[in-house]
Structure formats: structure tokens, C-alpha cells
Amino acid sequence: MTDKDLPDGLPRGAAGFTKRKNMNGFKNAGLSERLSTAAGAKKALLEKFKAQSTVNDLAFAEREEARRAVRIAREAREAERDAARDARKAAEQEALQAEQAERAAREALEAQETAEQAARQVAMAVEAKAARDARYAARKARAR
């Protein structure tokens, strides 16, 4: 077929797209009309919500009571965890203090032992010097 065979001389498949359709639902509304329509929709939603909330007051109260019970239980668990954490920290602090006291006592004992050992070495050195001096004096006395 040629273009002459089709209606209006259009190519094949284009015949259905030639008619313009009017958009009957579209209104060329101004700004004030659009604002009033939006305000009316908001008001309708608010009325719907108010009507719904009065019907479900009993169910809402039950849900709120359940939430309150869950919140109280959660707070109790949190307080229990906090108390356990505080007790654990106190025990760790006591253990640390005991360890520090033990370390200080051990260091003091080691310092005392070191001082005693140094005193013994000094005493032994003095005795050795005295013995050496005595031998020297005896040797000098024999030589005379």
C-alpha cells in the first residue's frame, strides 16, 4: 500500500494518533481556587481523623496502657543494668585498690631487703678492710 491508499494520506499506523482528545477533567483554576480546594481537603481529613479518634478511645487507652507497661518494664531493666554496672565498677575499683596496696607493700619489702643487703655488704667490706689492715699491721710488726 502506498500513502495514497491510507486515509488522510498518513503513513501506516499513524491514523489513530491524528485526533486530539480534549482533557475534560482539567480546569484552568486560579491560585485562590486551588488554595481553597487544598484547605477543604485538609479540613475533610481533620474531620475524618476526629470522627475516627472518638470511636477508638477505648482501644487507644488500652494501647497506651500497654505502652506504659512496656516503658515501666524497660526503665526497671535499665535501672537494674545500671545498678549491676555500678556494682561491677565498685568491685573492680576495690580490686584495683587492693592490688595497688599489695604492690606498694611488696615494693616496700623489696626496698627494705635491698637496704639490708646493702648494709650487710658495707659491714662485710668494713670487716674485710679491718682484717686486711690487721694482716698488714702483723706483717709490719714481724718485719721490724
C-alpha positions in Angstrom: 0.0 0.0 0.0 1.1 3.5 -0.6 0.4 6.7 1.3 -2.4 7.4 -1.1 -4.3 4.3 0.0 -4.4 5.3 3.7 -6.9 7.8 5.0 -5.7 11.4 5.1 -2.5 10.3 3.3 -0.7 9.5 6.6 1.8 6.7 6.9 0.7 3.3 8.2 0.0 3.2 12.0 -0.3 7.0 12.4 -4.0 7.2 11.6 -5.0 6.6 15.3 -2.9 9.5 16.6 -4.2 12.2 14.5 -7.3 13.1 16.5 -6.8 15.4 19.5 -8.6 14.5 22.6 -10.0 17.1 24.9 -9.0 16.9 28.5 -12.4 17.4 30.1 -11.1 16.9 33.7 -8.6 19.7 33.6 -9.9 23.1 34.7 -7.8 26.2 34.4 -8.2 27.1 38.1 -6.6 30.2 39.6 -4.4 30.3 42.7 -7.1 31.2 45.1 -9.3 28.3 43.9 -6.5 25.8 44.3 -5.8 27.1 47.8 -9.4 26.8 48.8 -9.6 23.3 47.4 -6.4 22.3 49.4 -7.9 23.8 52.6 -11.1 21.9 52.1 -9.2 18.7 51.6 -7.2 19.3 54.8 -10.4 20.1 56.7 -12.0 16.9 55.4 -9.0 14.9 56.6 -9.2 16.5 60.0 -12.9 15.8 60.3 -12.3 12.2 59.3 -9.5 11.9 62.0 -11.6 13.4 64.7 -14.5 11.1 63.9 -12.1 8.1 64.0 -10.4 9.1 67.3 -13.7 9.2 69.2 -14.6 5.8 68.1 -11.3 4.2 69.1 -10.8 5.9 72.5 -11.1 2.5 74.3 -8.7 0.8 72.0 -6.3 3.9 72.3 -6.5 3.7 76.1 -5.6 0.0 76.0 -2.7 0.6 73.7 -1.5 3.5 75.8 -1.7 1.3 78.9 0.3 -1.4 77.2 2.9 1.2 76.1 3.1 2.5 79.6 3.7 -1.0 81.0 6.4 -1.7 78.4 8.0 1.6 79.3 8.0 0.9 83.0 9.4 -2.6 82.4 12.1 -1.1 80.2 13.0 1.5 82.8 13.2 -1.2 85.5 15.5 -3.3 83.3 17.7 -0.2 82.6 17.9 0.6 86.4 18.8 -3.0 87.1 21.6 -2.9 84.5 22.8 0.4 85.8 22.9 -1.0 89.4 24.8 -4.1 88.2 27.2 -1.9 86.2 27.8 0.3 89.3 28.4 -2.7 91.5 30.8 -4.2 89.0 32.7 -0.9 88.7 32.9 -0.7 92.5 34.2 -4.3 92.8 36.8 -3.5 90.1 37.8 -0.4 91.9 38.2 -2.3 95.2 40.2 -5.0 93.5 42.4 -2.3 91.9 43.0 -0.6 95.2 43.8 -4.0 96.9 46.2 -4.8 94.1 47.9 -1.3 94.4 48.2 -1.7 98.2 49.7 -5.2 97.7 52.1 -3.9 95.1 53.1 -1.0 97.5 53.7 -3.4 100.4 55.7 -5.7 98.1 57.8 -2.7 96.9 58.4 -1.5 100.4 59.5 -5.1 101.4 61.8 -5.2 98.5 63.3 -1.8 99.3 63.8 -2.9 102.9 65.5 -6.1 101.8 67.7 -4.1 99.3 68.7 -1.7 102.1 69.5 -4.6 104.5 71.6 -6.3 101.8 73.5 -3.1 101.1 74.1 -2.7 104.9 75.4 -6.3 105.1 77.7 -5.6 102.1 79.1 -2.5 103.8 79.6 -4.4 107.0 81.4 -7.2 105.2 83.6 -4.6 103.4 84.4 -3.0 106.7 85.3 -6.3 108.2 87.4 -7.3 105.2 89.2 -4.0 105.4 89.8 -4.4 109.1 91.1 -8.0 108.5 93.4 -6.7 105.8 94.6 -3.9 107.9 95.3 -6.4 110.8 97.3 -8.6 108.4 99.2 -5.7 107.2 100.0 -4.5 110.7 101.1 -8.0 111.7 103.3 -8.3 108.7 104.9 -4.9 109.5 105.3 -5.9 113.2 107.2 -9.1 112.2 109.4 -7.3 109.8 110.7 -4.9 112.5 
